[in-house]
């Protein structure tokens, strides 16, 4: 668990609900989809919009500002105007808590 940062209690991260946490000062989006934890950058790569204020529809998170779509598992852009993917982070769940790596996963 070295380096992982505890960010939430398991019960607070609900299926289909977008939450925002800070990991070493970085805004991070966290949710569950099909029971899987999904952890990505919370800031849209198009401009400076908070994706936790967006909408989650199936496997897509929609930006609240100009409606870019991103895959919630991979961070890939599924709908423009964004062109760059979101960073994705590794998460671990243990003892009723969720911890997140402060370093994005390599794509
Ligand atoms: S800021 Fe997200 S689509 Fe423009």
py3Dmol code that shows the C-alpha trace and the ligand (Angstrom):
import py3Dmol

protein = """\
ATOM      1  CA  UNK A   1       0.000   0.000   0.000  1.00  0.00           C
ATOM      2  CA  UNK A   2       3.081   2.200  -0.002  1.00  0.00           C
ATOM      3  CA  UNK A   3       2.472   5.536  -1.656  1.00  0.00           C
ATOM      4  CA  UNK A   4      -1.275   5.084  -1.898  1.00  0.00           C
ATOM      5  CA  UNK A   5      -3.349   7.849  -0.338  1.00  0.00           C
ATOM      6  CA  UNK A   6      -6.506   7.037   1.604  1.00  0.00           C
ATOM      7  CA  UNK A   7      -9.314   9.104   0.054  1.00  0.00           C
ATOM      8  CA  UNK A   8     -12.709   7.757   1.099  1.00  0.00           C
ATOM      9  CA  UNK A   9     -14.683   5.151   2.973  1.00  0.00           C
ATOM     10  CA  UNK A  10     -15.953   2.375   0.704  1.00  0.00           C
ATOM     11  CA  UNK A  11     -19.566   3.081   1.608  1.00  0.00           C
ATOM     12  CA  UNK A  12     -19.245   6.702   0.430  1.00  0.00           C
ATOM     13  CA  UNK A  13     -18.391   5.775  -3.171  1.00  0.00           C
ATOM     14  CA  UNK A  14     -21.630   4.620  -4.727  1.00  0.00           C
ATOM     15  CA  UNK A  15     -22.382   2.929  -8.018  1.00  0.00           C
ATOM     16  CA  UNK A  16     -22.929   5.545 -10.733  1.00  0.00           C
ATOM     17  CA  UNK A  17     -22.345   8.558  -8.457  1.00  0.00           C
ATOM     18  CA  UNK A  18     -19.491  10.936  -9.361  1.00  0.00           C
ATOM     19  CA  UNK A  19     -17.371  12.007  -6.401  1.00  0.00           C
ATOM     20  CA  UNK A  20     -14.350  14.271  -6.243  1.00  0.00           C
ATOM     21  CA  UNK A  21     -11.432  13.819  -3.878  1.00  0.00           C
ATOM     22  CA  UNK A  22      -7.981  15.366  -3.642  1.00  0.00           C
ATOM     23  CA  UNK A  23      -4.869  13.213  -3.884  1.00  0.00           C
ATOM     24  CA  UNK A  24      -1.792  15.207  -2.937  1.00  0.00           C
ATOM     25  CA  UNK A  25      -3.512  18.342  -4.218  1.00  0.00           C
ATOM     26  CA  UNK A  26      -4.752  16.790  -7.489  1.00  0.00           C
ATOM     27  CA  UNK A  27      -8.494  16.758  -8.148  1.00  0.00           C
ATOM     28  CA  UNK A  28      -9.543  13.161  -8.722  1.00  0.00           C
ATOM     29  CA  UNK A  29     -12.849  11.753  -9.946  1.00  0.00           C
ATOM     30  CA  UNK A  30     -13.977   8.516  -8.347  1.00  0.00           C
ATOM     31  CA  UNK A  31     -16.998   6.303  -8.913  1.00  0.00           C
ATOM     32  CA  UNK A  32     -18.094   2.701  -9.342  1.00  0.00           C
ATOM     33  CA  UNK A  33     -19.385   1.271 -12.594  1.00  0.00           C
ATOM     34  CA  UNK A  34     -20.514  -2.372 -12.751  1.00  0.00           C
ATOM     35  CA  UNK A  35     -19.066  -2.623  -9.222  1.00  0.00           C
ATOM     36  CA  UNK A  36     -15.598  -1.606 -10.407  1.00  0.00           C
ATOM     37  CA  UNK A  37     -13.794   1.372  -8.921  1.00  0.00           C
ATOM     38  CA  UNK A  38     -12.986   4.002 -11.550  1.00  0.00           C
ATOM     39  CA  UNK A  39     -10.461   6.712 -10.696  1.00  0.00           C
ATOM     40  CA  UNK A  40      -9.473   9.439 -13.164  1.00  0.00           C
ATOM     41  CA  UNK A  41      -8.415  13.045 -13.306  1.00  0.00           C
ATOM     42  CA  UNK A  42     -11.422  15.195 -12.363  1.00  0.00           C
ATOM     43  CA  UNK A  43     -10.469  18.004 -14.747  1.00  0.00           C
ATOM     44  CA  UNK A  44     -11.538  17.894 -18.393  1.00  0.00           C
ATOM     45  CA  UNK A  45      -8.630  17.954 -20.847  1.00  0.00           C
ATOM     46  CA  UNK A  46     -10.444  20.445 -23.094  1.00  0.00           C
ATOM     47  CA  UNK A  47     -10.693  23.323 -20.633  1.00  0.00           C
ATOM     48  CA  UNK A  48     -10.850  23.658 -16.890  1.00  0.00           C
ATOM     49  CA  UNK A  49     -14.175  21.967 -16.105  1.00  0.00           C
ATOM     50  CA  UNK A  50     -14.899  19.793 -13.087  1.00  0.00           C
ATOM     51  CA  UNK A  51     -16.036  16.397 -14.361  1.00  0.00           C
ATOM     52  CA  UNK A  52     -17.557  15.507 -10.988  1.00  0.00           C
ATOM     53  CA  UNK A  53     -20.268  18.042 -11.944  1.00  0.00           C
ATOM     54  CA  UNK A  54     -20.858  16.180 -15.201  1.00  0.00           C
ATOM     55  CA  UNK A  55     -23.035  13.180 -15.963  1.00  0.00           C
ATOM     56  CA  UNK A  56     -22.271   9.496 -16.003  1.00  0.00           C
ATOM     57  CA  UNK A  57     -24.097   7.468 -18.624  1.00  0.00           C
ATOM     58  CA  UNK A  58     -23.190   3.781 -18.902  1.00  0.00           C
ATOM     59  CA  UNK A  59     -19.388   3.849 -19.406  1.00  0.00           C
ATOM     60  CA  UNK A  60     -19.147   7.523 -20.398  1.00  0.00           C
ATOM     61  CA  UNK A  61     -18.573  10.563 -18.227  1.00  0.00           C
ATOM     62  CA  UNK A  62     -19.831  13.732 -19.954  1.00  0.00           C
ATOM     63  CA  UNK A  63     -18.187  17.080 -19.321  1.00  0.00           C
ATOM     64  CA  UNK A  64     -20.643  19.679 -17.981  1.00  0.00           C
ATOM     65  CA  UNK A  65     -19.122  22.516 -20.035  1.00  0.00           C
ATOM     66  CA  UNK A  66     -18.967  21.467 -23.709  1.00  0.00           C
ATOM     67  CA  UNK A  67     -20.089  17.834 -23.465  1.00  0.00           C
ATOM     68  CA  UNK A  68     -16.895  15.968 -24.261  1.00  0.00           C
ATOM     69  CA  UNK A  69     -17.244  12.281 -23.459  1.00  0.00           C
ATOM     70  CA  UNK A  70     -14.596  10.113 -21.787  1.00  0.00           C
ATOM     71  CA  UNK A  71     -14.557   6.382 -21.160  1.00  0.00           C
ATOM     72  CA  UNK A  72     -14.825   5.921 -17.403  1.00  0.00           C
ATOM     73  CA  UNK A  73     -12.461   2.917 -17.386  1.00  0.00           C
ATOM     74  CA  UNK A  74      -9.727   4.047 -19.775  1.00  0.00           C
ATOM     75  CA  UNK A  75     -10.039   7.853 -19.818  1.00  0.00           C
ATOM     76  CA  UNK A  76     -10.147   7.765 -23.640  1.00  0.00           C
ATOM     77  CA  UNK A  77     -12.032  10.518 -25.427  1.00  0.00           C
ATOM     78  CA  UNK A  78     -15.259   9.140 -26.883  1.00  0.00           C
ATOM     79  CA  UNK A  79     -16.739  12.441 -28.001  1.00  0.00           C
ATOM     80  CA  UNK A  80     -15.046  15.797 -28.863  1.00  0.00           C
ATOM     81  CA  UNK A  81     -14.199  18.656 -28.440  1.00  0.00           C
ATOM     82  CA  UNK A  82     -11.602  17.199 -26.009  1.00  0.00           C
ATOM     83  CA  UNK A  83      -8.713  15.488 -27.799  1.00  0.00           C
ATOM     84  CA  UNK A  84      -6.509  14.271 -24.947  1.00  0.00           C
ATOM     85  CA  UNK A  85      -7.485  11.375 -22.676  1.00  0.00           C
ATOM     86  CA  UNK A  86      -7.921  11.689 -18.922  1.00  0.00           C
ATOM     87  CA  UNK A  87      -5.244  10.297 -16.632  1.00  0.00           C
ATOM     88  CA  UNK A  88      -6.306   7.074 -14.919  1.00  0.00           C
ATOM     89  CA  UNK A  89      -5.206   6.113 -11.400  1.00  0.00           C
ATOM     90  CA  UNK A  90      -4.905   2.798  -9.639  1.00  0.00           C
ATOM     91  CA  UNK A  91      -7.117   2.282  -6.590  1.00  0.00           C
ATOM     92  CA  UNK A  92      -7.196  -0.281  -3.816  1.00  0.00           C
ATOM     93  CA  UNK A  93      -9.989  -1.088  -1.435  1.00  0.00           C
ATOM     94  CA  UNK A  94      -9.315  -2.615   1.965  1.00  0.00           C
ATOM     95  CA  UNK A  95     -10.825  -2.565   5.443  1.00  0.00           C
ATOM     96  CA  UNK A  96     -13.745  -0.462   4.218  1.00  0.00           C
ATOM     97  CA  UNK A  97     -11.464   2.226   2.815  1.00  0.00           C
ATOM     98  CA  UNK A  98     -10.345   3.293  -0.645  1.00  0.00           C
ATOM     99  CA  UNK A  99      -6.785   4.367  -1.378  1.00  0.00           C
ATOM    100  CA  UNK A 100      -5.516   5.869  -4.631  1.00  0.00           C
ATOM    101  CA  UNK A 101      -2.058   6.002  -6.171  1.00  0.00           C
ATOM    102  CA  UNK A 102      -0.878   9.599  -6.565  1.00  0.00           C
ATOM    103  CA  UNK A 103       0.860   8.641  -9.827  1.00  0.00           C
ATOM    104  CA  UNK A 104      -1.235   8.121 -12.974  1.00  0.00           C
ATOM    105  CA  UNK A 105      -1.174   4.711 -14.601  1.00  0.00           C
ATOM    106  CA  UNK A 106       0.899   4.484 -17.764  1.00  0.00           C
ATOM    107  CA  UNK A 107      -1.279   4.081 -20.814  1.00  0.00           C
TER     108      UNK A 107
END
"""
ligand_1 = """\
4
LIG
S -14.237 21.894 -20.789
Fe -14.872 19.843 -21.027
S -15.569 19.769 -23.070
Fe -14.874 21.810 -22.853
"""
view = py3Dmol.view(width=600, height=400)
view.addModel(protein, "pdb")
view.setStyle({"model": 0}, {"cartoon": {"style": "trace"}})
view.addModel(ligand_1, "xyz")
view.setStyle({"model": 1}, {"stick": {}})
view.zoomTo()
view.show()
